[in-house]
Amino acid sequence: MPQKLSKLEEKAIKLLLKHQEKGLLQSELWRKLGVTSREGSRIAIRLEKKGMVKRVKEFAKDRWTRRLVPLIRRVTIEPIKGAPCLSCDQEHVCGKGGVVSPQSCPKLEKWLLESYAAHRKRGS
């Protein structure tokens, strides 16, 4: 079940997601949020308790502080755009043990091979 976030927690997560693995110093976060250091610390602790961030002790600017690193990632549907399953006329009978299955679908196999080839071509 999704966890309920306050408006400030949502804003904090959005800021942290922009910095992904690098994260943000706790002081940078509360400044960007426009809150006091006390409120910023409370937000960070709540997000940590909810399992959304990791607080890593770090020595920065001549003092010990915490770096907040997001444990969640932005989700995108880009990898499955164009998949034949989304508009397949056999969708109602497709499934494990069904008349049609993802393991034996020629449309899906063709799409996967074409997608892989296009990905390899872009990567080279």
C-alpha positions as CSV (number, residue, x, y, z in Angstrom):
1,M,0.0,0.0,0.0
2,P,1.4,3.4,-1.0
3,Q,2.6,5.6,1.9
4,K,0.9,8.9,2.5
5,L,3.4,11.8,2.1
6,S,3.0,15.4,3.2
7,K,3.4,18.1,0.6
8,L,6.9,18.9,1.9
9,E,7.9,15.2,1.8
10,E,6.7,15.0,-1.8
11,K,8.7,18.1,-2.7
12,A,11.8,16.7,-0.9
13,I,11.5,13.3,-2.8
14,K,11.2,15.2,-6.2
15,L,14.3,17.2,-5.4
16,L,16.2,14.0,-4.3
17,L,15.2,12.1,-7.4
18,K,16.8,14.8,-9.5
19,H,20.1,13.9,-7.8
20,Q,19.7,10.1,-7.8
21,E,22.8,8.2,-6.5
22,K,24.6,11.3,-5.5
23,G,21.8,12.6,-3.2
24,L,21.8,15.9,-1.4
25,L,23.3,17.1,1.8
26,Q,20.5,17.5,4.4
27,S,21.3,21.3,4.7
28,E,21.0,21.7,0.9
29,L,17.6,20.0,1.0
30,W,16.1,22.2,3.7
31,R,17.4,25.3,2.1
32,K,15.8,24.3,-1.2
33,L,12.6,23.5,0.6
34,G,12.6,26.8,2.4
35,V,12.3,25.3,5.8
36,T,14.3,25.4,9.1
37,S,17.1,22.9,9.8
38,R,14.9,21.4,12.5
39,E,12.0,20.8,10.1
40,G,14.4,19.6,7.3
41,S,15.8,17.1,9.8
42,R,12.3,15.9,10.7
43,I,11.4,15.5,7.0
44,A,14.6,13.5,6.4
45,I,13.9,11.2,9.4
46,R,10.3,10.6,8.3
47,L,11.4,9.7,4.8
48,E,14.1,7.4,6.2
49,K,11.5,5.6,8.4
50,K,9.3,5.2,5.4
51,G,12.2,3.5,3.5
52,M,12.4,6.2,0.8
53,V,15.8,7.6,1.6
54,K,19.1,6.6,3.2
55,R,20.8,9.1,5.5
56,V,24.6,8.7,5.2
57,K,26.9,10.4,7.7
58,E,29.4,12.7,5.9
59,F,31.9,15.3,6.8
60,A,31.3,18.4,4.7
61,K,32.0,22.1,5.1
62,D,34.0,21.5,8.3
63,R,31.1,19.7,10.1
64,W,29.4,16.4,10.3
65,T,26.1,16.2,8.4
66,R,23.9,13.7,6.6
67,R,23.7,13.1,2.8
68,L,20.2,12.0,1.8
69,V,20.2,9.4,-1.0
70,P,16.9,8.3,-2.5
71,L,16.2,4.6,-2.3
72,I,13.4,4.9,-4.8
73,R,13.7,5.5,-8.6
74,R,11.6,7.3,-11.1
75,V,9.5,4.8,-13.2
76,T,9.0,5.2,-16.9
77,I,7.1,3.2,-19.5
78,E,9.6,3.9,-22.2
79,P,11.0,0.3,-22.2
80,I,7.6,-1.2,-23.1
81,K,6.3,1.5,-25.5
82,G,5.5,-0.3,-28.7
83,A,5.1,-3.7,-27.2
84,P,2.6,-5.7,-29.2
85,C,0.9,-6.9,-26.0
86,L,-0.6,-3.5,-25.3
87,S,-2.8,-3.7,-28.4
88,C,-2.9,-7.5,-29.1
89,D,-6.1,-9.1,-30.3
90,Q,-5.1,-12.3,-28.5
91,E,-4.7,-10.6,-25.1
92,H,-7.8,-12.3,-23.7
93,V,-6.4,-15.8,-24.2
94,C,-2.7,-15.0,-23.5
95,G,-1.1,-16.3,-20.4
96,K,0.8,-19.1,-18.8
97,G,-0.8,-22.3,-20.0
98,G,-3.1,-20.3,-22.3
99,V,-3.8,-20.8,-26.0
100,V,-1.2,-18.0,-26.6
101,S,1.6,-17.3,-24.1
102,P,4.4,-14.7,-23.9
103,Q,6.9,-17.6,-24.2
104,S,5.6,-18.7,-27.6
105,C,4.3,-15.4,-29.1
106,P,5.8,-14.6,-32.5
107,K,4.7,-11.0,-32.3
108,L,6.4,-10.5,-28.9
109,E,9.5,-12.3,-30.1
110,K,9.8,-10.1,-33.2
111,W,9.3,-6.9,-31.1
112,L,11.9,-8.0,-28.6
113,L,14.5,-8.8,-31.3
114,E,13.9,-5.5,-33.1
115,S,14.0,-3.5,-29.8
116,Y,17.2,-5.2,-28.8
117,A,18.8,-4.6,-32.2
118,A,17.8,-0.9,-32.1
119,H,19.2,-0.6,-28.6
120,R,22.5,-2.1,-29.6
121,K,22.7,0.2,-32.7
122,R,22.1,3.3,-30.5
123,G,24.7,2.0,-27.9
124,S,27.5,1.5,-30.5
